[in-house]
């Protein structure tokens, strides 16, 4: 758990320093394929489904105060509620000086090991 937190913190710091907005969590492909193929589909209300390539969407604060939040939006493993439980909140947190990131995690698609990796 501590190693994971440290890795995410280091990734966030590198994103802030480089000005990047998107971090691919598995640049060489995620382990334990979830079997989903085809493009992601964005549904009504900013929900995203069919995710097989997880990403961290980072919104750096213009005047950072040293704090960061990683939001893991809900969706019951059917989709990720990326808009109303994610990106819609970024502006408010950024105004407080908080760097905000939204985890766009992959769907398990009945593969038990996917949520663990």
N, C-alpha and C positions, 0 to 999 in steps of 0.2 A: 504494500500500500504506500509506504513512504517513498519507495523507488518510483512508483507510478506518479505520485504527486510531484516529485522532484523533476521527473522527465517532462511533465506537462508544464511546470513552472519555467523550465529552461526553454521549452518550445515557445511559450508565450513571450518570454524576454527576447528571444531571437526574432520573433515576428515584429515586436514593437520596434526593435532596433533597425530592422530592414524595411519596415513599412509594408510588408506583405499582408494580405488579407485572408488567405486560405492556406491551411496546412493539411496536406494529405497524410493521414495517420499511418498508412501502409503504402509508401511510394512504389514499392516493388510488388505490390499485391498482398492482400490480407490472407493470413492462414485460415484453414478450415472454411473453404468456400461455402457460401450460403446457397449456392445453386441458382441465384437470381441472375438473369441475363437481360440484356436490353437496357434502354435508357431509364433513368429515374423518371418518375412521373410526379409532376406537381399538381396537387388537387386543390379544390376550392378551399379558400381560407389559408392558403400558404402551407398546407400539409404536403410532405414529400414522402413518396413511397418507392418501393423497388430499389432501395439503397443497398449497394454491394461494395461501394468504395467509400469508407468513412472519411470525413473531413472535419477540421476544426475551423470555423469561420470566426475570425478575430476582428473586433472593432476597437482599435486603440483609442484611448481618451486623448484629446488635444492637449490637455494639461494633466498628465497622470499624477496620481497621489500615491502610487506604489501598490495599489490594490487591484486585484483582478478577480473576476467571477467566471466560472465555466458553467453554463446552463446546459442541462441535459433534458431537452423537451420530452414531454410524454407522447403517447400515441399507441400504447398497448401492443408494441411490436408489429403493428400493422402499417404504421407510418410514423413520421416525426412531425410534430406540430411546430415546425421551425419558425413560423411567423409570430403567432400570438403568444407562444411560450418561449420565444427566442429573440429573433431580430427586432421585433417591435420594442423590446425592452432596452436595446442597446443605447438608443439616444438618451434615455433618462440616466442610465448608469454613467455614460460618458460625460454628461453634464456635471456629475458628481466627482469627476476625475477618475472614475473606475474603468479600467479596461475590461471589456465584455467579450466573451467568446461563447459561441453556440456549437455544441457537439452534434454533428450530423452523423449519427451512428447507423450501422448497418442492421438490416432486418434478419432475424434468425431463420425465417422460412422453414421451420421444423427441423433445423439443424442445432442440436443441443449445445455444441461447443462454440457456436458463433458468439453468443453474448459474453463468453469468457475470454475472448481474444480481441 
